[in-house]
């Protein structure tokens, strides 16, 4: 439970996965890979950490914090399948989708919110491949959505 202790030390809470808003599951395991569905920046009480478009209603700093919360929510989904976040051996890939104004081009800075947290938690094994892309819209007016692929122990 080392990873959960680190999260608690950072003031972050891993809770039950947020209920899906579609016909899908929080994560699917295939062998030692865990494919985690996209997560919005919902807080444990169900509210959104932020809403709106980057470059318009949401600042880069707010987007960074929202991406960090998305990563926490992805880890909550992972824990619901594997039981213990210490079983994560490697963070393989992130897809960071940023609800962007057409002129906004700092998607990588927003994505760093998720990436930096994973490196804080898992060290070198938290370093990952990543795409950070702009989107015209995201569900519930979320500023960011993150999905991930993890390598996990048996």
LOTOR-159799 format. One record per residue: z, y, x of N, C-alpha, C in turn. Coordinates in steps of 0.02 Angstrom, whole numbers, padded with zeros to 5 digits, always signed. Each point is the difference from the previous one (the first is absolute). Example, Ala and Ser with C-alpha at 12.3 -4.5 7.8 and 13.67 -1.06 7.14 Angstrom:
<recs>
+00390-00284+00660+00000+00059-00045+00000+00060+00045 -00036+00053-00018+00003+00059+00042+00037+00055-00039 
</recs>
This chain:
<recs>
+00000-00060+00041+00000+00060-00041+00000+00063+00043 -00024-00007+00061-00003+00056+00047-00045+00056-00027 -00057-00017-00027-00047+00051-00024+00031+00038-00059 +00033-00035-00045+00032+00034-00057+00057+00045+00024 +00035-00019+00052+00052+00043+00029-00032+00064+00028 -00055-00008+00035-00035+00059+00027-00022+00046-00057 -00027-00029-00053-00020+00041-00057+00059+00038-00029 +00056-00035-00009+00060+00033-00027+00024+00056+00046 -00004-00012+00066+00019+00052+00048-00044+00062-00006 -00062-00010-00022-00047+00055-00010+00007+00032-00069 +00046-00027-00041+00011+00026-00067-00053-00024-00049 -00033-00056+00016-00052-00027-00043+00024-00064-00033 -00022-00010-00061+00025-00057-00040-00057-00047-00018 +00008-00063+00019-00046-00052-00022+00028-00027-00065 -00040+00002-00053+00024-00022-00065-00049-00052-00028 +00007-00016-00062-00048-00045-00032-00068+00035-00001 -00054-00038+00004-00066+00032-00003-00010+00038-00065 -00037+00054+00005-00016+00038-00060-00042-00043-00046 +00008+00006-00065-00041-00039-00046-00074+00020+00008 -00044-00050-00002-00071+00015+00007-00025+00035-00063 -00051+00041+00010-00030+00034-00057-00069-00030-00016 -00009-00063+00022-00062-00036-00012+00012-00075+00004 -00053-00037-00002+00003-00073+00001-00004-00026+00072 +00055+00011+00037+00003-00023+00070+00073-00012+00019 +00010-00032+00057+00067-00015+00024+00016+00045+00060 +00065+00005+00018+00019+00045+00055-00030-00020+00068 -00007-00066+00011-00027-00024+00064-00022-00072-00008 -00046-00020+00043-00024-00069+00000+00004-00025+00072 +00029-00060+00007+00005-00031+00066-00056-00051+00007 -00035+00002+00056-00051-00049+00018+00015-00022+00071 +00030-00059+00007+00021-00022+00066+00055+00046+00026 -00011+00027+00060+00050+00046+00029-00018+00073-00011 -00049+00013-00043-00017+00069-00016+00025+00018-00070 +00027+00059-00005+00024+00026-00064-00040+00063-00016 -00037-00002-00056-00041+00055-00022+00040+00038-00053 +00022+00061+00017+00043+00039-00045-00044+00049-00039 +00007-00002-00066-00037+00045-00043+00015+00073+00016 -00044+00044-00022+00011+00071+00010+00062+00024-00037 +00039+00042+00034+00061+00028-00029-00002+00075+00001 +00024+00029-00054+00006+00072-00008+00067+00023+00027 +00010+00065+00008+00064+00026+00026+00054+00005-00053 +00013-00054-00035+00053-00001-00050+00067-00006+00034 +00048+00036-00025+00069-00004+00024+00036-00056-00038 +00058-00022+00024+00035-00055-00034+00014+00014-00074 +00007+00063-00020+00013+00015-00071-00064+00000-00042 -00058-00015+00031-00063-00003-00036-00040+00064+00001 +00030+00056+00020-00036+00063+00004-00045+00000+00063 -00048+00045+00001-00045+00006+00057+00029+00049+00051 -00006-00016+00064+00023+00044+00053-00039+00066-00001 -00063-00003-00021-00042+00060-00005-00060-00019-00044 -00034+00050-00026-00062-00010-00036-00048+00056+00018 -00064-00014-00005-00051+00051+00012-00044-00017+00059 -00045+00046+00015-00048-00009+00053+00023+00032+00065 -00013-00035+00055+00010+00029+00067-00051+00056+00009 +00024+00054+00029-00044+00057+00009-00001+00047-00059 +00037-00019-00052+00005+00043-00060+00073+00006-00019 +00027-00048-00038+00070+00003-00022+00050-00030+00049 -00025-00042+00046+00044-00038+00044-00015+00017+00073 +00052+00016+00038-00008+00016+00071-00006-00064+00042 -00022+00007+00061-00003-00057+00046+00069-00030+00009 +00052+00041+00007+00068-00027+00009+00022-00039-00061 -00015+00026-00060+00017-00037-00061-00039-00065-00006 -00064+00002+00021-00041-00060+00000+00026-00051+00049 +00022+00023+00058+00029-00044+00051+00061-00036-00029 +00044+00038-00032+00060-00030-00031-00019-00049-00056 -00051+00017-00038-00022-00044-00054-00028-00065+00029 -00039+00004+00053-00027-00060+00033+00056-00044+00027 +00051+00032+00026+00059-00037+00024+00032-00039-00058 +00007+00032-00058+00029-00034-00058-00046-00057-00023 -00065+00011+00003-00047-00054-00017+00011-00060+00045 +00011+00011+00065+00012-00055+00046+00065-00037-00018 +00052+00037-00018+00062-00031-00022-00014-00044-00061 -00040+00025-00047-00016-00039-00060-00041-00062+00017 -00045+00006+00048-00036-00060+00023+00048-00051+00029 +00049+00023+00038+00049-00047+00028+00043-00031-00055 +00014+00037-00053+00036-00029-00057-00041-00057-00031 -00065+00012-00007-00045-00053-00027-00001-00060+00047 -00003+00013+00065+00000-00055+00048+00064-00041-00004 +00056+00035-00004+00065-00035-00004+00004-00044-00062 -00031+00022-00054+00002-00040-00062-00035-00067+00009 -00045-00005+00048-00036-00062+00013+00031-00041+00056 +00019+00034+00055+00024-00037+00060+00076-00001+00006 +00035+00040-00040+00073-00003-00002+00037+00040+00053 -00029+00011+00058+00034+00034+00055-00052+00037+00042 +00008+00064+00007-00049+00041+00037+00000-00015+00074 +00051-00034+00024+00000-00021+00071-00051-00055+00012 -00028-00030-00052-00053-00051+00008-00068+00031+00016 -00005+00065-00005-00063+00033+00018-00007-00003+00076 -00053-00034+00022-00012-00006+00071-00045+00055+00027 -00044+00024-00043-00048+00051+00021-00026+00038-00060 -00004+00065+00005-00036+00040-00049-00072+00001+00024 -00045-00028-00039-00070-00007+00022-00044+00059-00019 +00004+00021-00063-00048+00050-00025+00030+00040-00057 -00015+00065+00001+00017+00044-00056-00064+00032-00026 -00001+00009-00065-00049+00043-00032+00039+00055-00034 -00012+00062+00022+00034+00058-00028-00052+00040-00039 +00010+00005-00065-00046+00036-00043+00034+00066-00019 -00034+00055+00015+00029+00066-00009-00039+00038-00054 +00036+00021-00052-00029+00039-00055-00014+00070+00029 -00063+00013+00015-00017+00058+00041-00044+00051-00036 +00015+00063+00011-00045+00053-00017-00064-00012+00042 -00059+00018-00025-00062-00014+00038-00001+00030+00070 +00036+00054+00011+00000+00032+00066+00054-00027+00047 +00044-00043-00025+00056-00026+00039-00025-00054+00048 +00021+00004+00063-00023-00049+00050+00056-00027+00044 +00063+00009-00020+00056-00023+00040+00030-00065-00026 -00041-00044-00028+00024-00064-00025+00038-00039+00053 -00022-00001+00063+00038-00036+00051+00072+00026+00010 +00009+00065-00007+00068+00028+00006+00045-00024-00056 -00028-00005-00060+00038-00027-00057+00016-00073+00012 -00049-00039+00021+00010-00071+00014+00053-00014+00052 +00010+00047+00045+00052-00009+00051+00070-00010-00030 +00010+00024-00061+00065-00011-00032+00016-00074-00007 -00049-00038-00020+00009-00073-00006+00000-00032+00069 -00047+00019+00042-00007-00031+00066+00062+00012+00043 +00025+00061+00001+00058+00015+00042+00061-00041-00022 +00009-00007-00066+00057-00040-00024-00006-00072+00023 -00058-00029-00005-00008-00071+00019+00012-00010+00074 -00019+00048+00042+00014-00006+00071+00075+00010+00013 +00033+00044-00038+00073+00008+00006+00035-00066-00016 -00024-00035-00049+00033-00061-00023-00016-00061+00043 -00063-00006+00022-00022-00062+00033-00021+00010+00073 +00006+00060+00026-00019+00012+00070-00075-00013+00010 -00017-00031+00057-00070-00014+00015-00032-00045-00053 +00038-00044-00032-00027-00043-00052-00015+00038-00064 +00022+00063-00003-00016+00043-00057-00064+00038+00010 -00028+00000+00061-00064+00034+00012-00055-00040-00034 -00048+00034-00030-00046-00034-00045-00068+00036+00000 -00050-00036-00025-00063+00031-00015+00009+00040-00065 -00039+00053-00009+00010+00041-00060-00062+00038-00019 -00009+00008-00064-00049+00047-00028+00038+00050-00042 -00017+00064+00007+00030+00052-00041-00058+00040-00029 -00010-00007-00066-00059+00027-00031+00017+00045-00059 -00043+00046-00014+00008+00045-00057-00027-00031-00063 +00034+00014-00055-00020-00025-00066-00004+00060-00048 -00043-00006-00050-00006+00052-00051+00061+00002-00045 +00030-00059-00012+00059-00004-00044+00036-00065+00015 +00064-00003-00016+00041-00060+00005+00040-00008-00064 +00024-00061-00015+00039-00010-00061+00061+00047-00003 +00015+00021-00060+00058+00042-00015+00003+00064+00041 -00057+00024+00021-00006+00061+00041+00038-00005+00065 +00008-00061+00025+00034-00010+00064-00039+00034+00056 +00034+00029+00049-00035+00031+00055-00025-00052+00051 +00031-00059-00001-00018-00051+00050+00017-00069-00028 -00037-00049+00022+00013-00071-00016-00011-00039+00064 +00043-00049+00013-00004-00040+00061+00000-00074-00017 -00045-00037+00033+00003-00073-00003+00003-00025+00072 +00026-00062+00008+00006-00026+00068-00011-00075+00003 -00016-00022+00060-00005-00071+00016+00050-00014+00054 +00042-00051-00011+00053-00017+00047-00009-00073+00023 +00018-00013+00062+00006-00069+00023+00074-00017-00006 +00016-00056-00033+00069-00019-00012+00015-00070+00027 +00063-00011+00015+00023-00066+00024+00007-00047-00059 -00002-00064+00016+00010-00052-00052+00069+00003-00029 
</recs>
